[in-house]
Structure formats: C-alpha cells, structure tokens
C-alpha cells in the first residue's frame, strides 16, 4: 500500500492496558511509516527489538489489542 506522503511519518504506540503483562503501559514503542506504507517498529524497554511490517493495519491488528493500544502520530 502506498501512502500519499513523500516523507516518512513518525508515530508511537501508547498502551493503556497491558493485556499480555509483558510490555507495560504508556509509550511502549516508536515507529516509522515509510512512504510505501511499510512500517518499522522499535520496542522500548529492557528487551528492545525492531520489527518490520507490511502496513500500519498489520501493526494494529497484532498489537492494538482491541483498543488497549493506540497509534499516536508525532
């Protein structure tokens, strides 16, 4: 999926409720949505990692936990 933007877009994941009991609450990850629609996500915390996704919808489907986590644009 291609976005209408020419520049990368920054965001973070804000978790209101930690349903997994692993990542905690608040700002749990930082992300970039690239102009082609793909997403890179960097998890915060003691076991930080980086993941790449095909779309923001995929990130939300896996990590959104039915509204417990929201995407906040920088």
mmCIF file of the N, C-alpha and C atoms, coordinates in Angstrom:
data_MODEL
# 
_entry.id   MODEL 
# 
loop_
_atom_site.group_PDB 
_atom_site.id 
_atom_site.type_symbol 
_atom_site.label_atom_id 
_atom_site.label_alt_id 
_atom_site.label_comp_id 
_atom_site.label_asym_id 
_atom_site.label_entity_id 
_atom_site.label_seq_id 
_atom_site.pdbx_PDB_ins_code 
_atom_site.Cartn_x 
_atom_site.Cartn_y 
_atom_site.Cartn_z 
_atom_site.occupancy 
_atom_site.B_iso_or_equiv 
_atom_site.pdbx_formal_charge 
_atom_site.auth_seq_id 
_atom_site.auth_comp_id 
_atom_site.auth_asym_id 
_atom_site.auth_atom_id 
_atom_site.pdbx_PDB_model_num 
ATOM 1   N N  . UNK A 1 1  ? 0.843  -1.183 0.000  1.00 0.00 ? 1  UNK A N  1 
ATOM 2   C CA . UNK A 1 1  ? 0.000  0.000  0.000  1.00 0.00 ? 1  UNK A CA 1 
ATOM 3   C C  . UNK A 1 1  ? 0.886  1.243  0.000  1.00 0.00 ? 1  UNK A C  1 
ATOM 4   N N  . UNK A 1 2  ? 0.664  2.123  -0.913 1.00 0.00 ? 2  UNK A N  1 
ATOM 5   C CA . UNK A 1 2  ? 1.414  3.369  -0.997 1.00 0.00 ? 2  UNK A CA 1 
ATOM 6   C C  . UNK A 1 2  ? 0.632  4.472  -0.297 1.00 0.00 ? 2  UNK A C  1 
ATOM 7   N N  . UNK A 1 3  ? 1.334  5.304  0.462  1.00 0.00 ? 3  UNK A N  1 
ATOM 8   C CA . UNK A 1 3  ? 0.685  6.436  1.120  1.00 0.00 ? 3  UNK A CA 1 
ATOM 9   C C  . UNK A 1 3  ? 0.718  7.643  0.189  1.00 0.00 ? 3  UNK A C  1 
ATOM 10  N N  . UNK A 1 4  ? 0.026  8.704  0.573  1.00 0.00 ? 4  UNK A N  1 
ATOM 11  C CA . UNK A 1 4  ? 0.015  9.943  -0.203 1.00 0.00 ? 4  UNK A CA 1 
ATOM 12  C C  . UNK A 1 4  ? 1.187  10.845 0.171  1.00 0.00 ? 4  UNK A C  1 
ATOM 13  N N  . UNK A 1 5  ? 2.066  10.373 1.009  1.00 0.00 ? 5  UNK A N  1 
ATOM 14  C CA . UNK A 1 5  ? 3.160  11.194 1.514  1.00 0.00 ? 5  UNK A CA 1 
ATOM 15  C C  . UNK A 1 5  ? 4.476  10.826 0.825  1.00 0.00 ? 5  UNK A C  1 
ATOM 16  N N  . UNK A 1 6  ? 5.363  11.822 0.731  1.00 0.00 ? 6  UNK A N  1 
ATOM 17  C CA . UNK A 1 6  ? 6.689  11.599 0.172  1.00 0.00 ? 6  UNK A CA 1 
ATOM 18  C C  . UNK A 1 6  ? 7.732  11.379 1.257  1.00 0.00 ? 6  UNK A C  1 
ATOM 19  N N  . UNK A 1 7  ? 7.384  11.683 2.497  1.00 0.00 ? 7  UNK A N  1 
ATOM 20  C CA . UNK A 1 7  ? 8.318  11.596 3.611  1.00 0.00 ? 7  UNK A CA 1 
ATOM 21  C C  . UNK A 1 7  ? 7.856  10.546 4.621  1.00 0.00 ? 7  UNK A C  1 
ATOM 22  N N  . UNK A 1 8  ? 8.795  9.950  5.360  1.00 0.00 ? 8  UNK A N  1 
ATOM 23  C CA . UNK A 1 8  ? 8.417  9.043  6.439  1.00 0.00 ? 8  UNK A CA 1 
ATOM 24  C C  . UNK A 1 8  ? 7.604  9.783  7.499  1.00 0.00 ? 8  UNK A C  1 
ATOM 25  N N  . UNK A 1 9  ? 6.755  9.047  8.182  1.00 0.00 ? 9  UNK A N  1 
ATOM 26  C CA . UNK A 1 9  ? 5.892  9.611  9.216  1.00 0.00 ? 9  UNK A CA 1 
ATOM 27  C C  . UNK A 1 9  ? 6.175  8.911  10.544 1.00 0.00 ? 9  UNK A C  1 
ATOM 28  N N  . UNK A 1 10 ? 6.423  9.702  11.595 1.00 0.00 ? 10 UNK A N  1 
ATOM 29  C CA . UNK A 1 10 ? 6.753  9.155  12.906 1.00 0.00 ? 10 UNK A CA 1 
ATOM 30  C C  . UNK A 1 10 ? 5.497  8.965  13.753 1.00 0.00 ? 10 UNK A C  1 
ATOM 31  N N  . UNK A 1 11 ? 5.506  7.905  14.560 1.00 0.00 ? 11 UNK A N  1 
ATOM 32  C CA . UNK A 1 11 ? 4.413  7.641  15.494 1.00 0.00 ? 11 UNK A CA 1 
ATOM 33  C C  . UNK A 1 11 ? 4.946  6.845  16.668 1.00 0.00 ? 11 UNK A C  1 
ATOM 34  N N  . UNK A 1 12 ? 4.097  6.655  17.670 1.00 0.00 ? 12 UNK A N  1 
ATOM 35  C CA . UNK A 1 12 ? 4.427  5.742  18.758 1.00 0.00 ? 12 UNK A CA 1 
ATOM 36  C C  . UNK A 1 12 ? 3.176  4.984  19.166 1.00 0.00 ? 12 UNK A C  1 
ATOM 37  N N  . UNK A 1 13 ? 3.394  3.890  19.866 1.00 0.00 ? 13 UNK A N  1 
ATOM 38  C CA . UNK A 1 13 ? 2.287  3.114  20.401 1.00 0.00 ? 13 UNK A CA 1 
ATOM 39  C C  . UNK A 1 13 ? 2.102  3.480  21.864 1.00 0.00 ? 13 UNK A C  1 
ATOM 40  N N  . UNK A 1 14 ? 0.894  3.852  22.220 1.00 0.00 ? 14 UNK A N  1 
ATOM 41  C CA . UNK A 1 14 ? 0.540  4.213  23.589 1.00 0.00 ? 14 UNK A CA 1 
ATOM 42  C C  . UNK A 1 14 ? -0.399 3.133  24.116 1.00 0.00 ? 14 UNK A C  1 
ATOM 43  N N  . UNK A 1 15 ? 0.078  2.377  25.067 1.00 0.00 ? 15 UNK A N  1 
ATOM 44  C CA . UNK A 1 15 ? -0.716 1.262  25.607 1.00 0.00 ? 15 UNK A CA 1 
ATOM 45  C C  . UNK A 1 15 ? -1.388 1.689  26.909 1.00 0.00 ? 15 UNK A C  1 
ATOM 46  N N  . UNK A 1 16 ? -2.701 1.623  26.924 1.00 0.00 ? 16 UNK A N  1 
ATOM 47  C CA . UNK A 1 16 ? -3.489 1.982  28.104 1.00 0.00 ? 16 UNK A CA 1 
ATOM 48  C C  . UNK A 1 16 ? -3.590 0.819  29.076 1.00 0.00 ? 16 UNK A C  1 
ATOM 49  N N  . UNK A 1 17 ? -3.662 -0.395 28.532 1.00 0.00 ? 17 UNK A N  1 
ATOM 50  C CA . UNK A 1 17 ? -3.776 -1.601 29.352 1.00 0.00 ? 17 UNK A CA 1 
ATOM 51  C C  . UNK A 1 17 ? -2.849 -2.661 28.775 1.00 0.00 ? 17 UNK A C  1 
ATOM 52  N N  . UNK A 1 18 ? -2.023 -3.263 29.635 1.00 0.00 ? 18 UNK A N  1 
ATOM 53  C CA . UNK A 1 18 ? -1.084 -4.290 29.186 1.00 0.00 ? 18 UNK A CA 1 
ATOM 54  C C  . UNK A 1 18 ? -1.750 -5.657 29.324 1.00 0.00 ? 18 UNK A C  1 
ATOM 55  N N  . UNK A 1 19 ? -2.435 -6.083 28.269 1.00 0.00 ? 19 UNK A N  1 
ATOM 56  C CA . UNK A 1 19 ? -3.166 -7.345 28.317 1.00 0.00 ? 19 UNK A CA 1 
ATOM 57  C C  . UNK A 1 19 ? -2.241 -8.565 28.338 1.00 0.00 ? 19 UNK A C  1 
ATOM 58  N N  . UNK A 1 20 ? -1.001 -8.409 27.848 1.00 0.00 ? 20 UNK A N  1 
ATOM 59  C CA . UNK A 1 20 ? -0.059 -9.527 27.817 1.00 0.00 ? 20 UNK A CA 1 
ATOM 60  C C  . UNK A 1 20 ? 0.762  -9.623 29.101 1.00 0.00 ? 20 UNK A C  1 
ATOM 61  N N  . UNK A 1 21 ? 0.847  -8.506 29.843 1.00 0.00 ? 21 UNK A N  1 
ATOM 62  C CA . UNK A 1 21 ? 1.661  -8.489 31.052 1.00 0.00 ? 21 UNK A CA 1 
ATOM 63  C C  . UNK A 1 21 ? 3.155  -8.417 30.774 1.00 0.00 ? 21 UNK A C  1 
ATOM 64  N N  . UNK A 1 22 ? 3.534  -8.028 29.555 1.00 0.00 ? 22 UNK A N  1 
ATOM 65  C CA . UNK A 1 22 ? 4.955  -8.023 29.181 1.00 0.00 ? 22 UNK A CA 1 
ATOM 66  C C  . UNK A 1 22 ? 5.495  -6.621 28.903 1.00 0.00 ? 22 UNK A C  1 
ATOM 67  N N  . UNK A 1 23 ? 4.779  -5.851 28.104 1.00 0.00 ? 23 UNK A N  1 
ATOM 68  C CA . UNK A 1 23 ? 5.342  -4.585 27.620 1.00 0.00 ? 23 UNK A CA 1 
ATOM 69  C C  . UNK A 1 23 ? 5.029  -3.377 28.489 1.00 0.00 ? 23 UNK A C  1 
ATOM 70  N N  . UNK A 1 24 ? 4.141  -3.493 29.432 1.00 0.00 ? 24 UNK A N  1 
ATOM 71  C CA . UNK A 1 24 ? 3.801  -2.369 30.291 1.00 0.00 ? 24 UNK A CA 1 
ATOM 72  C C  . UNK A 1 24 ? 2.808  -1.429 29.638 1.00 0.00 ? 24 UNK A C  1 
ATOM 73  N N  . UNK A 1 25 ? 2.684  -0.241 30.209 1.00 0.00 ? 25 UNK A N  1 
ATOM 74  C CA . UNK A 1 25 ? 1.747  0.760  29.710 1.00 0.00 ? 25 UNK A CA 1 
ATOM 75  C C  . UNK A 1 25 ? 2.497  2.036  29.353 1.00 0.00 ? 25 UNK A C  1 
ATOM 76  N N  . UNK A 1 26 ? 1.789  2.958  28.716 1.00 0.00 ? 26 UNK A N  1 
ATOM 77  C CA . UNK A 1 26 ? 2.403  4.208  28.272 1.00 0.00 ? 26 UNK A CA 1 
ATOM 78  C C  . UNK A 1 26 ? 3.012  4.037  26.894 1.00 0.00 ? 26 UNK A C  1 
ATOM 79  N N  . UNK A 1 27 ? 4.043  4.809  26.631 1.00 0.00 ? 27 UNK A N  1 
ATOM 80  C CA . UNK A 1 27 ? 4.715  4.764  25.329 1.00 0.00 ? 27 UNK A CA 1 
ATOM 81  C C  . UNK A 1 27 ? 5.604  3.524  25.270 1.00 0.00 ? 27 UNK A C  1 
ATOM 82  N N  . UNK A 1 28 ? 5.157  2.514  24.554 1.00 0.00 ? 28 UNK A N  1 
ATOM 83  C CA . UNK A 1 28 ? 5.855  1.221  24.560 1.00 0.00 ? 28 UNK A CA 1 
ATOM 84  C C  . UNK A 1 28 ? 6.716  0.980  23.323 1.00 0.00 ? 28 UNK A C  1 
ATOM 85  N N  . UNK A 1 29 ? 6.468  1.735  22.247 1.00 0.00 ? 29 UNK A N  1 
ATOM 86  C CA . UNK A 1 29 ? 7.231  1.534  21.017 1.00 0.00 ? 29 UNK A CA 1 
ATOM 87  C C  . UNK A 1 29 ? 7.212  2.800  20.169 1.00 0.00 ? 29 UNK A C  1 
ATOM 88  N N  . UNK A 1 30 ? 8.253  2.988  19.382 1.00 0.00 ? 30 UNK A N  1 
ATOM 89  C CA . UNK A 1 30 ? 8.354  4.100  18.442 1.00 0.00 ? 30 UNK A CA 1 
ATOM 90  C C  . UNK A 1 30 ? 8.351  3.534  17.036 1.00 0.00 ? 30 UNK A C  1 
ATOM 91  N N  . UNK A 1 31 ? 7.731  4.262  16.118 1.00 0.00 ? 31 UNK A N  1 
ATOM 92  C CA . UNK A 1 31 ? 7.633  3.721  14.774 1.00 0.00 ? 31 UNK A CA 1 
ATOM 93  C C  . UNK A 1 31 ? 7.787  4.747  13.672 1.00 0.00 ? 31 UNK A C  1 
ATOM 94  N N  . UNK A 1 32 ? 7.991  4.205  12.477 1.00 0.00 ? 32 UNK A N  1 
ATOM 95  C CA . UNK A 1 32 ? 8.069  4.993  11.247 1.00 0.00 ? 32 UNK A CA 1 
ATOM 96  C C  . UNK A 1 32 ? 7.178  4.324  10.212 1.00 0.00 ? 32 UNK A C  1 
ATOM 97  N N  . UNK A 1 33 ? 6.315  5.107  9.593  1.00 0.00 ? 33 UNK A N  1 
ATOM 98  C CA . UNK A 1 33 ? 5.588  4.616  8.433  1.00 0.00 ? 33 UNK A CA 1 
ATOM 99  C C  . UNK A 1 33 ? 6.291  5.212  7.208  1.00 0.00 ? 33 UNK A C  1 
ATOM 100 N N  . UNK A 1 34 ? 6.811  4.337  6.378  1.00 0.00 ? 34 UNK A N  1 
ATOM 101 C CA . UNK A 1 34 ? 7.567  4.742  5.199  1.00 0.00 ? 34 UNK A CA 1 
ATOM 102 C C  . UNK A 1 34 ? 6.607  5.143  4.078  1.00 0.00 ? 34 UNK A C  1 
ATOM 103 N N  . UNK A 1 35 ? 7.071  5.933  3.106  1.00 0.00 ? 35 UNK A N  1 
ATOM 104 C CA . UNK A 1 35 ? 6.192  6.386  2.017  1.00 0.00 ? 35 UNK A CA 1 
ATOM 105 C C  . UNK A 1 35 ? 5.494  5.260  1.249  1.00 0.00 ? 35 UNK A C  1 
ATOM 106 N N  . UNK A 1 36 ? 6.080  4.072  1.232  1.00 0.00 ? 36 UNK A N  1 
ATOM 107 C CA . UNK A 1 36 ? 5.423  2.961  0.529  1.00 0.00 ? 36 UNK A CA 1 
ATOM 108 C C  . UNK A 1 36 ? 4.389  2.249  1.406  1.00 0.00 ? 36 UNK A C  1 
ATOM 109 N N  . UNK A 1 37 ? 4.178  2.736  2.644  1.00 0.00 ? 37 UNK A N  1 
ATOM 110 C CA . UNK A 1 37 ? 3.171  2.167  3.535  1.00 0.00 ? 37 UNK A CA 1 
ATOM 111 C C  . UNK A 1 37 ? 3.708  1.134  4.507  1.00 0.00 ? 37 UNK A C  1 
ATOM 112 N N  . UNK A 1 38 ? 4.947  0.650  4.308  1.00 0.00 ? 38 UNK A N  1 
ATOM 113 C CA . UNK A 1 38 ? 5.517  -0.297 5.262  1.00 0.00 ? 38 UNK A CA 1 
ATOM 114 C C  . UNK A 1 38 ? 5.859  0.426  6.562  1.00 0.00 ? 38 UNK A C  1 
ATOM 115 N N  . UNK A 1 39 ? 6.034  -0.362 7.614  1.00 0.00 ? 39 UNK A N  1 
ATOM 116 C CA . UNK A 1 39 ? 6.231  0.204  8.951  1.00 0.00 ? 39 UNK A CA 1 
ATOM 117 C C  . UNK A 1 39 ? 7.413  -0.471 9.631  1.00 0.00 ? 39 UNK A C  1 
ATOM 118 N N  . UNK A 1 40 ? 8.232  0.330  10.311 1.00 0.00 ? 40 UNK A N  1 
ATOM 119 C CA . UNK A 1 40 ? 9.281  -0.177 11.185 1.00 0.00 ? 40 UNK A CA 1 
ATOM 120 C C  . UNK A 1 40 ? 8.918  0.229  12.601 1.00 0.00 ? 40 UNK A C  1 
ATOM 121 N N  . UNK A 1 41 ? 8.987  -0.738 13.508 1.00 0.00 ? 41 UNK A N  1 
ATOM 122 C CA . UNK A 1 41 ? 8.594  -0.517 14.898 1.00 0.00 ? 41 UNK A CA 1 
ATOM 123 C C  . UNK A 1 41 ? 9.753  -0.891 15.811 1.00 0.00 ? 41 UNK A C  1 
ATOM 124 N N  . UNK A 1 42 ? 10.119 -0.009 16.722 1.00 0.00 ? 42 UNK A N  1 
ATOM 125 C CA . UNK A 1 42 ? 11.194 -0.251 17.701 1.00 0.00 ? 42 UNK A CA 1 
ATOM 126 C C  . UNK A 1 42 ? 10.583 -0.271 19.088 1.00 0.00 ? 42 UNK A C  1 
ATOM 127 N N  . UNK A 1 43 ? 10.638 -1.436 19.716 1.00 0.00 ? 43 UNK A N  1 
ATOM 128 C CA . UNK A 1 43 ? 10.093 -1.602 21.061 1.00 0.00 ? 43 UNK A CA 1 
ATOM 129 C C  . UNK A 1 43 ? 11.019 -0.987 22.088 1.00 0.00 ? 43 UNK A C  1 
ATOM 130 N N  . UNK A 1 44 ? 10.451 -0.370 23.100 1.00 0.00 ? 44 UNK A N  1 
ATOM 131 C CA . UNK A 1 44 ? 11.206 0.182  24.219 1.00 0.00 ? 44 UNK A CA 1 
ATOM 132 C C  . UNK A 1 44 ? 11.326 -0.874 25.310 1.00 0.00 ? 44 UNK A C  1 
ATOM 133 N N  . UNK A 1 45 ? 12.126 -0.592 26.320 1.00 0.00 ? 45 UNK A N  1 
ATOM 134 C CA . UNK A 1 45 ? 12.217 -1.476 27.476 1.00 0.00 ? 45 UNK A CA 1 
ATOM 135 C C  . UNK A 1 45 ? 13.495 -2.272 27.510 1.00 0.00 ? 45 UNK A C  1 
ATOM 136 N N  . UNK A 1 46 ? 13.627 -3.127 28.517 1.00 0.00 ? 46 UNK A N  1 
ATOM 137 C CA . UNK A 1 46 ? 14.875 -3.863 28.719 1.00 0.00 ? 46 UNK A CA 1 
ATOM 138 C C  . UNK A 1 46 ? 15.169 -4.902 27.640 1.00 0.00 ? 46 UNK A C  1 
ATOM 139 N N  . UNK A 1 47 ? 14.160 -5.305 26.883 1.00 0.00 ? 47 UNK A N  1 
ATOM 140 C CA . UNK A 1 47 ? 14.364 -6.290 25.819 1.00 0.00 ? 47 UNK A CA 1 
ATOM 141 C C  . UNK A 1 47 ? 13.935 -5.685 24.481 1.00 0.00 ? 47 UNK A C  1 
ATOM 142 N N  . UNK A 1 48 ? 14.499 -4.524 24.165 1.00 0.00 ? 48 UNK A N  1 
ATOM 143 C CA . UNK A 1 48 ? 14.124 -3.788 22.956 1.00 0.00 ? 48 UNK A CA 1 
ATOM 144 C C  . UNK A 1 48 ? 14.407 -4.609 21.700 1.00 0.00 ? 48 UNK A C  1 
ATOM 145 N N  . UNK A 1 49 ? 13.556 -4.423 20.708 1.00 0.00 ? 49 UNK A N  1 
ATOM 146 C CA . UNK A 1 49 ? 13.728 -5.112 19.431 1.00 0.00 ? 49 UNK A CA 1 
ATOM 147 C C  . UNK A 1 49 ? 13.136 -4.266 18.320 1.00 0.00 ? 49 UNK A C  1 
ATOM 148 N N  . UNK A 1 50 ? 13.421 -4.656 17.085 1.00 0.00 ? 50 UNK A N  1 
ATOM 149 C CA . UNK A 1 50 ? 12.907 -3.953 15.917 1.00 0.00 ? 50 UNK A CA 1 
ATOM 150 C C  . UNK A 1 50 ? 12.129 -4.950 15.060 1.00 0.00 ? 50 UNK A C  1 
ATOM 151 N N  . UNK A 1 51 ? 10.983 -4.500 14.551 1.00 0.00 ? 51 UNK A N  1 
ATOM 152 C CA . UNK A 1 51 ? 10.180 -5.343 13.668 1.00 0.00 ? 51 UNK A CA 1 
ATOM 153 C C  . UNK A 1 51 ? 9.743  -4.517 12.469 1.00 0.00 ? 51 UNK A C  1 
ATOM 154 N N  . UNK A 1 52 ? 9.599  -5.181 11.333 1.00 0.00 ? 52 UNK A N  1 
ATOM 155 C CA . UNK A 1 52 ? 9.128  -4.539 10.114 1.00 0.00 ? 52 UNK A CA 1 
ATOM 156 C C  . UNK A 1 52 ? 7.798  -5.176 9.724  1.00 0.00 ? 52 UNK A C  1 
ATOM 157 N N  . UNK A 1 53 ? 6.848  -4.339 9.328  1.00 0.00 ? 53 UNK A N  1 
ATOM 158 C CA . UNK A 1 53 ? 5.502  -4.789 8.988  1.00 0.00 ? 53 UNK A CA 1 
ATOM 159 C C  . UNK A 1 53 ? 5.115  -4.290 7.608  1.00 0.00 ? 53 UNK A C  1 
ATOM 160 N N  . UNK A 1 54 ? 4.223  -4.982 6.957  1.00 0.00 ? 54 UNK A N  1 
ATOM 161 C CA . UNK A 1 54 ? 3.756  -4.588 5.624  1.00 0.00 ? 54 UNK A CA 1 
ATOM 162 C C  . UNK A 1 54 ? 2.884  -3.340 5.658  1.00 0.00 ? 54 UNK A C  1 
ATOM 163 N N  . UNK A 1 55 ? 2.184  -3.131 6.788  1.00 0.00 ? 55 UNK A N  1 
ATOM 164 C CA . UNK A 1 55 ? 1.282  -1.975 6.872  1.00 0.00 ? 55 UNK A CA 1 
ATOM 165 C C  . UNK A 1 55 ? 1.003  -1.618 8.327  1.00 0.00 ? 55 UNK A C  1 
ATOM 166 N N  . UNK A 1 56 ? 0.506  -0.426 8.529  1.00 0.00 ? 56 UNK A N  1 
ATOM 167 C CA . UNK A 1 56 ? 0.086  0.013  9.851  1.00 0.00 ? 56 UNK A CA 1 
ATOM 168 C C  . UNK A 1 56 ? -1.117 -0.798 10.333 1.00 0.00 ? 56 UNK A C  1 
ATOM 169 N N  . UNK A 1 57 ? -1.958 -1.215 9.405  1.00 0.00 ? 57 UNK A N  1 
ATOM 170 C CA . UNK A 1 57 ? -3.104 -2.053 9.763  1.00 0.00 ? 57 UNK A CA 1 
ATOM 171 C C  . UNK A 1 57 ? -2.634 -3.373 10.371 1.00 0.00 ? 57 UNK A C  1 
ATOM 172 N N  . UNK A 1 58 ? -1.534 -3.927 9.861  1.00 0.00 ? 58 UNK A N  1 
ATOM 173 C CA . UNK A 1 58 ? -0.981 -5.156 10.425 1.00 0.00 ? 58 UNK A CA 1 
ATOM 174 C C  . UNK A 1 58 ? -0.480 -4.930 11.855 1.00 0.00 ? 58 UNK A C  1 
ATOM 175 N N  . UNK A 1 59 ? 0.198  -3.816 12.082 1.00 0.00 ? 59 UNK A N  1 
ATOM 176 C CA . UNK A 1 59 ? 0.677  -3.479 13.425 1.00 0.00 ? 59 UNK A CA 1 
ATOM 177 C C  . UNK A 1 59 ? -0.507 -3.387 14.379 1.00 0.00 ? 59 UNK A C  1 
ATOM 178 N N  . UNK A 1 60 ? -1.535 -2.684 13.967 1.00 0.00 ? 60 UNK A N  1 
ATOM 179 C CA . UNK A 1 60 ? -2.712 -2.510 14.822 1.00 0.00 ? 60 UNK A CA 1 
ATOM 180 C C  . UNK A 1 60 ? -3.421 -3.844 15.078 1.00 0.00 ? 60 UNK A C  1 
ATOM 181 N N  . UNK A 1 61 ? -3.508 -4.684 14.069 1.00 0.00 ? 61 UNK A N  1 
ATOM 182 C CA . UNK A 1 61 ? -4.179 -5.977 14.228 1.00 0.00 ? 61 UNK A CA 1 
ATOM 183 C C  . UNK A 1 61 ? -3.464 -6.863 15.248 1.00 0.00 ? 61 UNK A C  1 
ATOM 184 N N  . UNK A 1 62 ? -2.139 -6.804 15.276 1.00 0.00 ? 62 UNK A N  1 
ATOM 185 C CA . UNK A 1 62 ? -1.364 -7.649 16.185 1.00 0.00 ? 62 UNK A CA 1 
ATOM 186 C C  . UNK A 1 62 ? -1.178 -7.007 17.555 1.00 0.00 ? 62 UNK A C  1 
ATOM 187 N N  . UNK A 1 63 ? -0.899 -5.711 17.597 1.00 0.00 ? 63 UNK A N  1 
ATOM 188 C CA . UNK A 1 63 ? -0.522 -5.059 18.853 1.00 0.00 ? 63 UNK A CA 1 
ATOM 189 C C  . UNK A 1 63 ? -1.574 -4.111 19.424 1.00 0.00 ? 63 UNK A C  1 
ATOM 190 N N  . UNK A 1 64 ? -2.653 -3.882 18.693 1.00 0.00 ? 64 UNK A N  1 
ATOM 191 C CA . UNK A 1 64 ? -3.688 -2.965 19.168 1.00 0.00 ? 64 UNK A CA 1 
ATOM 192 C C  . UNK A 1 64 ? -4.521 -3.505 20.312 1.00 0.00 ? 64 UNK A C  1 
ATOM 193 N N  . UNK A 1 65 ? -4.611 -4.820 20.415 1.00 0.00 ? 65 UNK A N  1 
ATOM 194 C CA . UNK A 1 65 ? -5.367 -5.473 21.489 1.00 0.00 ? 65 UNK A CA 1 
ATOM 195 C C  . UNK A 1 65 ? -6.756 -4.867 21.668 1.00 0.00 ? 65 UNK A C  1 
ATOM 196 N N  . UNK A 1 66 ? -7.463 -4.751 20.542 1.00 0.00 ? 66 UNK A N  1 
ATOM 197 C CA . UNK A 1 66 ? -8.859 -4.267 20.549 1.00 0.00 ? 66 UNK A CA 1 
ATOM 198 C C  . UNK A 1 66 ? -9.041 -2.940 21.263 1.00 0.00 ? 66 UNK A C  1 
ATOM 199 N N  . UNK A 1 67 ? -8.119 -2.003 20.991 1.00 0.00 ? 67 UNK A N  1 
ATOM 200 C CA . UNK A 1 67 ? -8.235 -0.659 21.555 1.00 0.00 ? 67 UNK A CA 1 
ATOM 201 C C  . UNK A 1 67 ? -7.406 -0.403 22.790 1.00 0.00 ? 67 UNK A C  1 
ATOM 202 N N  . UNK A 1 68 ? -6.742 -1.412 23.340 1.00 0.00 ? 68 UNK A N  1 
ATOM 203 C CA . UNK A 1 68 ? -5.902 -1.222 24.518 1.00 0.00 ? 68 UNK A CA 1 
ATOM 204 C C  . UNK A 1 68 ? -4.633 -0.438 24.183 1.00 0.00 ? 68 UNK A C  1 
ATOM 205 N N  . UNK A 1 69 ? -4.258 -0.437 22.896 1.00 0.00 ? 69 UNK A N  1 
ATOM 206 C CA . UNK A 1 69 ? -3.088 0.295  22.424 1.00 0.00 ? 69 UNK A CA 1 
ATOM 207 C C  . UNK A 1 69 ? -3.508 1.169  21.257 1.00 0.00 ? 69 UNK A C  1 
ATOM 208 N N  . UNK A 1 70 ? -3.075 2.423  21.291 1.00 0.00 ? 70 UNK A N  1 
ATOM 209 C CA . UNK A 1 70 ? -3.430 3.327  20.190 1.00 0.00 ? 70 UNK A CA 1 
ATOM 210 C C  . UNK A 1 70 ? -2.181 3.851  19.505 1.00 0.00 ? 70 UNK A C  1 
ATOM 211 N N  . UNK A 1 71 ? -2.356 4.190  18.246 1.00 0.00 ? 71 UNK A N  1 
ATOM 212 C CA . UNK A 1 71 ? -1.286 4.785  17.439 1.00 0.00 ? 71 UNK A CA 1 
ATOM 213 C C  . UNK A 1 71 ? -1.387 6.291  17.578 1.00 0.00 ? 71 UNK A C  1 
ATOM 214 N N  . UNK A 1 72 ? -0.274 6.916  17.974 1.00 0.00 ? 72 UNK A N  1 
ATOM 215 C CA . UNK A 1 72 ? -0.220 8.365  18.173 1.00 0.00 ? 72 UNK A CA 1 
ATOM 216 C C  . UNK A 1 72 ? 0.786  8.929  17.173 1.00 0.00 ? 72 UNK A C  1 
ATOM 217 N N  . UNK A 1 73 ? 0.331  9.830  16.305 1.00 0.00 ? 73 UNK A N  1 
ATOM 218 C CA . UNK A 1 73 ? 1.230  10.452 15.318 1.00 0.00 ? 73 UNK A CA 1 
ATOM 219 C C  . UNK A 1 73 ? 2.023  11.568 15.956 1.00 0.00 ? 73 UNK A C  1 
ATOM 220 N N  . UNK A 1 74 ? 3.317  11.617 15.649 1.00 0.00 ? 74 UNK A N  1 
ATOM 221 C CA . UNK A 1 74 ? 4.201  12.656 16.190 1.00 0.00 ? 74 UNK A CA 1 
ATOM 222 C C  . UNK A 1 74 ? 3.883  13.996 15.558 1.00 0.00 ? 74 UNK A C  1 
# 
